């Protein structure tokens, strides 16, 4: 199975990010996994590379409830950056609130919403959706 070049996890739960990173290795998800523990850390990393498609992650797995800059604030700021290529975002949250699901899917680049914990099957679904987005021609 193909893998992504770069994936990104933005979540403040260090145990969850550790386990998810290990799961990603098991399913051969990506060559590189970037981990940030809040939205501000992620934005500070991503801002200088938005013009470099080879440096951008193909996918971001984003938690909603985090300190400093939460998932909603991250999404708003990241969308303003207008990266040179599509970065597919998957919400990975413990929220079961239908309003959160609707709000998340209203963002153009948010592909899906997964409730924690994430299974290997979920990761394979995410990988397949992300690979399809990477293969899609621009402006599609």
Secondary structure, DSSP 8 states (H G I E B T S, - for coil): ---EEEEEEE-S-HHHHHHHHHHHHHTT-EEEEEEESSHHHHHHHHGGGTT-TTTS-SEEEE-S--SSS-HHHHHHHHHHH--SS--EEEEEES---HHHHHHHHTSTTEEEEEESS--HHHHHHHHHHHHHHHHS-TT-
